[in-house]
Amino acid sequence: MKPMPTARRVLSSSLLPTVTKRSIELAFLSLVYKLPEHTNVIKARVVVTLKNGVLDPQGKAIGHALDGLGFQGLGEIRQGKVFDIAVEGSDKDKVRKDVEAMCEKLLANTVIENYTVEVA
């Protein structure tokens, strides 16, 4: 009887495409590195939208596609991004400042995008 392949052997196989390998790695890491249940975790939600006056071709394409599917009476559609972030800690003000710093540095292009942060 053939032995079951290990995760490492499967990942090193050239038969799997790179995207699949990365998906398997991320799924495995999420299982291994889960935060302990007793850890204080504060959840934050970041909503990033284009500023008024910035053209939104993706929103236009979505509106056109919805119209083609028979949805009538739609106004302007604007596309955005949502990030749900779990941060270890217990100080909501510190978490809010840290998440805002993440937005300023990476999550939002502040030249053309606005962002809002909600901390729960």
C-alpha positions as CSV (number, residue, x, y, z in Angstrom):
1,M,0.0,0.0,0.0
2,K,1.3,3.4,-0.9
3,P,1.9,5.9,2.0
4,M,-0.2,9.0,2.1
5,P,1.6,12.0,0.7
6,T,2.7,14.6,3.2
7,A,1.7,18.3,2.8
8,R,5.3,19.1,1.9
9,R,5.5,16.4,-0.8
10,V,2.2,17.6,-2.3
11,L,3.3,21.2,-2.3
12,S,6.7,20.4,-3.9
13,S,4.9,18.5,-6.6
14,S,5.2,20.2,-10.0
15,L,1.8,19.0,-10.9
16,L,0.0,21.7,-8.8
17,P,-0.2,25.2,-10.2
18,T,1.4,27.9,-8.1
19,V,-1.9,29.5,-7.2
20,T,-3.2,26.1,-5.8
21,K,0.1,25.6,-3.9
22,R,-0.2,29.1,-2.3
23,S,-3.9,28.4,-1.4
24,I,-2.9,25.2,0.3
25,E,-0.1,26.9,2.2
26,L,-2.3,29.7,3.4
27,A,-5.1,27.3,4.5
28,F,-2.5,25.2,6.4
29,L,-0.9,28.3,8.1
30,S,-4.3,29.6,9.1
31,L,-5.0,26.3,10.9
32,V,-1.6,26.2,12.6
33,Y,-1.2,29.8,13.6
34,K,-4.7,30.5,15.0
35,L,-4.7,32.9,17.9
36,P,-5.4,31.2,21.2
37,E,-9.0,31.5,22.4
38,H,-8.0,33.4,25.5
39,T,-6.2,36.1,23.5
40,N,-7.9,39.5,23.3
41,V,-8.8,40.2,19.7
42,I,-10.3,43.5,18.5
43,K,-11.9,43.4,15.1
44,A,-11.7,46.3,12.7
45,R,-13.4,46.9,9.4
46,V,-11.9,49.2,6.8
47,V,-14.1,50.5,3.9
48,V,-12.1,52.1,1.0
49,T,-14.0,54.0,-1.7
50,L,-12.9,56.3,-4.5
51,K,-13.1,60.0,-3.8
52,N,-15.9,62.0,-5.5
53,G,-14.8,63.1,-8.9
54,V,-12.5,60.2,-9.5
55,L,-13.6,58.1,-12.5
56,D,-14.7,54.6,-11.6
57,P,-14.6,52.4,-14.8
58,Q,-15.1,49.2,-12.8
59,G,-18.3,50.7,-11.2
60,K,-19.5,51.7,-14.7
61,A,-18.8,48.2,-16.0
62,I,-20.8,46.6,-13.1
63,G,-23.7,49.0,-13.8
64,H,-23.7,48.1,-17.5
65,A,-23.6,44.4,-16.7
66,L,-26.5,44.7,-14.2
67,D,-28.5,46.7,-16.8
68,G,-27.8,43.9,-19.3
69,L,-29.1,41.4,-16.7
70,G,-32.4,43.3,-16.6
71,F,-32.0,45.3,-13.4
72,Q,-33.6,48.7,-14.1
73,G,-33.6,52.0,-12.4
74,L,-30.0,51.8,-11.1
75,G,-28.2,55.0,-10.3
76,E,-24.4,55.5,-10.3
77,I,-22.5,52.4,-9.0
78,R,-19.2,52.9,-7.3
79,Q,-16.9,50.0,-6.6
80,G,-14.8,49.8,-3.4
81,K,-12.9,47.5,-1.1
82,V,-13.6,46.1,2.4
83,F,-10.9,44.8,4.8
84,D,-11.8,42.8,8.0
85,I,-8.8,42.9,10.3
86,A,-8.4,41.0,13.6
87,V,-5.8,42.7,15.9
88,E,-4.5,41.3,19.1
89,G,-4.9,43.7,21.9
90,S,-7.4,45.3,24.3
91,D,-7.0,49.0,23.7
92,K,-9.6,50.1,21.0
93,D,-8.0,53.5,20.5
94,K,-4.6,52.1,19.9
95,V,-6.1,49.5,17.4
96,R,-7.9,52.3,15.6
97,K,-4.7,54.3,15.3
98,D,-2.8,51.3,14.1
99,V,-5.4,50.4,11.5
100,E,-5.5,54.0,10.3
101,A,-1.7,53.9,9.9
102,M,-2.2,50.7,7.8
103,C,-4.6,52.6,5.6
104,E,-2.3,55.5,5.1
105,K,0.7,53.3,4.3
106,L,-0.9,50.4,2.3
107,L,-4.6,49.7,2.2
108,A,-5.8,53.0,0.6
109,N,-4.3,55.2,-2.0
110,T,-5.1,58.4,-0.2
111,V,-4.6,60.5,-3.3
112,I,-7.7,59.0,-5.0
113,E,-9.4,57.0,-2.2
114,N,-11.2,57.7,1.1
115,Y,-11.4,55.2,3.9
116,T,-13.4,54.7,7.1
117,V,-12.4,52.5,10.1
118,E,-14.9,50.8,12.3
119,V,-13.6,49.1,15.5
120,A,-15.8,46.6,17.3
